[in-house]
């Protein structure tokens, strides 16, 4: 009976693997990658980005104008400047609130 259970269990694991069911290790690795990606998609300091958009930009402003303004300001972290460029869709923005909404803050 024990041998039958062992064979059945081994066959079940082989079936799950062939069917594409993730193992605990694969699931953990995928979760870590997603967490890392989520962290990479967040600004290091939202308040600095918002403050810059509210106080240092003349509106209306295009994406190019916003990127130029952002790249000249030393208080915005380089990683935040890169993320800002990645997240901001092309367009012309009437207010800082429009930009903040567009980048998901």
C-alpha positions as CSV (number, residue, x, y, z in Angstrom):
1,X,0.0,0.0,0.0
2,X,2.8,2.4,0.8
3,X,4.5,1.7,-2.5
4,X,1.2,2.4,-4.3
5,X,0.9,5.7,-2.5
6,X,4.5,6.6,-3.4
7,X,4.0,5.8,-7.1
8,X,0.7,7.6,-7.2
9,X,2.2,10.7,-5.4
10,X,5.2,10.7,-7.8
11,X,2.9,10.4,-10.8
12,X,0.7,13.3,-9.5
13,X,3.8,15.6,-9.0
14,X,4.9,14.7,-12.6
15,X,1.5,15.5,-13.9
16,X,1.4,18.9,-12.1
17,X,4.9,19.8,-13.4
18,X,3.9,18.8,-16.9
19,X,0.7,20.8,-16.7
20,X,2.6,23.9,-15.8
21,X,1.6,24.2,-12.1
22,X,4.2,26.3,-10.4
23,X,6.2,24.9,-7.5
24,X,6.5,26.9,-4.2
25,X,10.0,27.9,-5.2
26,X,8.8,29.2,-8.6
27,X,5.9,31.0,-7.0
28,X,8.2,32.7,-4.5
29,X,10.7,33.7,-7.2
30,X,7.9,35.2,-9.3
31,X,6.5,37.1,-6.3
32,X,10.0,38.5,-5.5
33,X,10.3,39.7,-9.2
34,X,6.9,41.3,-9.0
35,X,7.7,43.0,-5.7
36,X,11.0,44.3,-7.1
37,X,9.2,45.6,-10.2
38,X,6.5,47.3,-8.1
39,X,9.3,49.0,-6.0
40,X,11.0,50.1,-9.2
41,X,7.7,51.7,-10.3
42,X,7.4,54.0,-7.2
43,X,9.0,57.3,-6.6
44,X,11.5,57.5,-3.7
45,X,9.8,60.6,-2.4
46,X,6.4,61.5,-3.7
47,X,6.3,64.8,-1.9
48,X,9.5,66.1,-3.7
49,X,8.1,65.2,-7.1
50,X,4.7,66.8,-6.3
51,X,6.4,69.9,-4.8
52,X,8.5,70.3,-7.9
53,X,5.5,70.0,-10.2
54,X,3.4,72.4,-8.1
55,X,6.1,75.0,-7.5
56,X,8.7,74.9,-10.3
57,X,6.8,74.4,-13.5
58,X,4.8,76.9,-15.6
59,X,1.6,75.5,-17.0
60,X,0.4,74.6,-19.5
61,X,3.4,72.4,-20.2
62,X,4.2,69.6,-22.6
63,X,6.0,66.4,-21.6
64,X,9.2,67.7,-23.1
65,X,9.0,70.9,-21.0
66,X,8.2,68.9,-17.9
67,X,11.2,66.6,-18.5
68,X,13.5,69.6,-19.1
69,X,12.3,71.2,-15.9
70,X,12.7,68.0,-13.9
71,X,16.2,67.3,-15.2
72,X,17.5,70.7,-14.2
73,X,16.4,70.4,-10.6
74,X,18.9,68.8,-8.2
75,X,16.4,68.0,-5.5
76,X,14.7,65.4,-7.6
77,X,16.5,62.1,-7.4
78,X,17.9,60.7,-10.6
79,X,15.9,57.5,-10.3
80,X,12.7,59.6,-9.8
81,X,13.6,61.6,-13.0
82,X,13.9,58.4,-15.0
83,X,10.7,57.0,-13.6
84,X,8.9,60.3,-14.2
85,X,10.0,60.2,-17.9
86,X,8.8,56.6,-18.1
87,X,5.4,57.1,-16.5
88,X,4.4,60.4,-18.1
89,X,2.4,60.0,-21.3
90,X,2.9,62.4,-24.2
91,X,0.7,65.4,-24.1
92,X,0.2,68.9,-22.8
93,X,-0.8,69.4,-19.2
94,X,-2.9,72.3,-17.9
95,X,-2.1,72.0,-14.2
96,X,0.2,70.1,-11.8
97,X,-2.8,68.0,-10.7
98,X,-3.1,66.8,-14.3
99,X,0.5,65.7,-14.2
100,X,0.2,64.1,-10.8
101,X,-2.8,62.1,-11.9
102,X,-1.1,61.1,-15.2
103,X,1.9,59.6,-13.3
104,X,-0.2,57.9,-10.7
105,X,0.6,59.8,-7.6
